[in-house]
């Protein structure tokens, strides 16, 4: 495991904690810069490593969506049991998991970043054919992030094909559950996302049961937008969302 791909916890001085969830085949390294920015504003930030990630593709091949969801639910429960207000923030698959957690946990807010309800790769619709396969499909490294962010590009350069069906199951479960999400919600979506079809954002927005919800569109970021050129705008939007959600919750008490 690369040191930056390890799980992290940044202690803050507010009674609020943010759970930052990385994406499919990614790692907590993707979320560290955003986590530091939120921590600078006083939030405790927890970035767990989802099951099967951060080590080897062979490790990931033995996991499925219930494992990924479980490894996110455990730290979320720890936050609530510790007495802090819980905010959920997820990139890509982490956003899908955040939506599912928001249906059953007392979250003050949820934020998704390039969450994939629809993807660009048409092969994804054949994912079920590979269910249970341990075959590894390798890929080229991603397009380099801005120079100062490249150290955070710690992810698998490939896919265990059998897990694609698990990801599809997870996405379907989240889509069916959107109306059960009632906490304040922020959807962040890049118009130039090379992985996720931007229409995903409007599907999420329209399906949510939240009365307080909004979409922020990014003009020029790639899929892993948290390490791209609009990362400061992402952090600013999330901070505004967290403050508004916390104020609304306490005003209603």
N, C-alpha and C positions, 0 to 999 in steps of 0.2 A: 504494500500500500504506500503510495506517495504520501508524505506528511500532510500536504494540503488536502488530500482526499479523506482524511480522518474526520470523524464527527467532532463537532466543536460546541462550546458553550461560552458565551460572553455575558458576564454578570452586569446587570444594570441596576439603577437606583429607583426605578418606577415599579409599582405593583402590577406590572404587565409583562408578559413574556410572549415572544413571537417564535412560532415553530416554522422554520424554513426548510422546505422539502425539495430536494433535487429531483431531476428527471430520470427517465428510463435510460439505462447504460451510463448515466452521469455519476456525479459524486458531490459531496458537500463542498468541494473546492469551488464549484460554480457559484455557491451561495455565500462565500466568505466575504467578498467585498460588500455586498448588500447587507450582510449581517453586521459588519463593522459600522456601516453608516447608520443602521437602526440603533445599534448599541451606543453610538456617539450621542444619540438623542435620548438616552436613558433607559432603553428597553433591554431586558434580558433576552438574549437570542440563543436559540437551541437549533443546531443543524445536525440531525441524525444521519447516519449512514443506512440507507435502505438495504434490506436483506439481499445478499448476492452481489452487491456493488462494491466498487473500490478495491477489489482484489484481482480476480481473474474471470474471464468469460465462462470457464468451466464451473466456477462457483455459482455464477448467475443462472446457468442452465439448470440447476437443481431447485430453483425457486419459482414461485408463482405469485399471482396478484394478492392472495391472502397473506403471504409472507411479507410483501411490500407494505400492504396496508397495516399489518400488525406491527411492523417495525416503526411505523409512524404513529400509530395509536398509543403505543406504550409511553413515549416521551410526552405526548399530548396529555395523557392521563396524569403523568407525574406533575406537570405544570398545574393542572387543576387541583390536584390533591395537595399541592404546596401552597395553595391559596391565591395564586396569581390569576389575573385575567388572561385568557388565552386568545391569541390572534393566530390565524392560520394563513401561511403564504407558501405557494408552491409553484415551481417552474415545470412546465410540460406535464409529465405524468404526476409530478408532485402537486400540480394544481388539481388534477383529477382526484387524487387522494385527499387533498384539502376539502374539496366539495363533499366527498363521502363522509369524512370525519365531521363536517359541519352539520350533517343530518342527525347525528346522534350525540354529539358533545355540546356542552354549553360554551360555544365559541362566541366571542364578542364581535369578530369580523372574519371574513375570508377574502383572500386575494389570489387570483390565478394569473399566471404569466405564460402566455402562449400554450394554453391547455388544449390538448388535441382531441376534439370531438370528430373532426374530419382531417384527414392527412392527405398530403399530395401524392405519396407513393401508392399507386394503384395495386401494387402487390399486397398491400395490407389487407385487402378484401379477401385474400386467399390464405390468411394467417391460420385459419382453422385446419388447413391441410397439413400443417407442420406441428400440430399439437403433440406434445410428448417427445418431439425430436430433440436430440442432443447435438445436432449438427451446428457448427459455428460458421457463420458467414462473416468474413473479415471485410473491412472497409478502409478507405483512405482516411488519414487524419482530417479533422475538420479544417475549414478555412481559418487561417490564423486570426485571432482576436487582435485588437490594438496592442502594440508592443508591451505596454505596462500591465496588460491583463493576461498575457499568454501563459504565465505561470499557473493561472487558475483553470486552464483547459485540461483538466485531469478527468478523462472519461475512457470508456472502452471504445476502441476503434473496430467495432464489429458487433455482431448480434448473435446470441443463441436463438436459433430460429423457433424453437419450441416456445420461447417466452413471448413471441409476437401474439400468439393466440391468447395468452394470459393477459397481455396488455389490452387486447380487443375486448376481453371479458370485463376488465376493469372499467373501460370507457363506457361500455353498454350499461353497467351498473350505475355509474355516475349519471349518465343521461336519463335513466329512469327515475333517479332520485332528485333531480334538480328542484322540483317543486317543494321538496321537504327542507330545502335550505332557506332559512328565514332571517338569518343574521345579515347585517350590512355587508355588501359584496362589491368588490372592485375587480373588474376584468381588464387585464392589460394584454394587448395583442399587437404584434408587429405586422404591418402591411406587407413587408418583404420577407416574411418567414418562409424559409425554404423547406420546412418540414410540415408545418401545420397550415391548413387552409384558413385564412382569416375569418371566413364565415363562422368558424367555431365560436368566436367571441359573441356574435349576435345570437347564436343558438343557446349558448349558456345564459346570456342576458334575458332572452325571452322566456326561458324555462324556469328561471329562479323564482322561488316564492318570496324572496326578499322585497320589502317595500322600498328600502334604501339600497340602490345599486347603480353602478355606472361603468362606463367603458372608457379606457384611455388607449388611444391608438398611437403606436410608434411608427415613425415614418421610414426609418432606415436601418433598423436592427435586424440581425439574423435570429435564428431560433433561440439560441442561448443568449438572450438579450441582456441578461444581468452581467455579462462580461463584455458587452459591446458599447457602442458610442453613446447610447442614450441611458446608460446605467444611472447617471445622476438624476435624470428626469423620473426614472422608475422609482428610485428611493424617495424622491420628493413626493410623488403621488401616493406612495404607500404610507409615508409618514402623515400626510394630511388625512388619509383614510382612517388610520389607526386613532388619531386624535379625535376625529369626528365620531367614530364608533364608540370610543370610551366615554366621550361627553354625553352622547345620546343614551347610553346604557345607564349612566349614573343620574342623568336628569329624570329618567323614568322611575327611579327607585323612590 
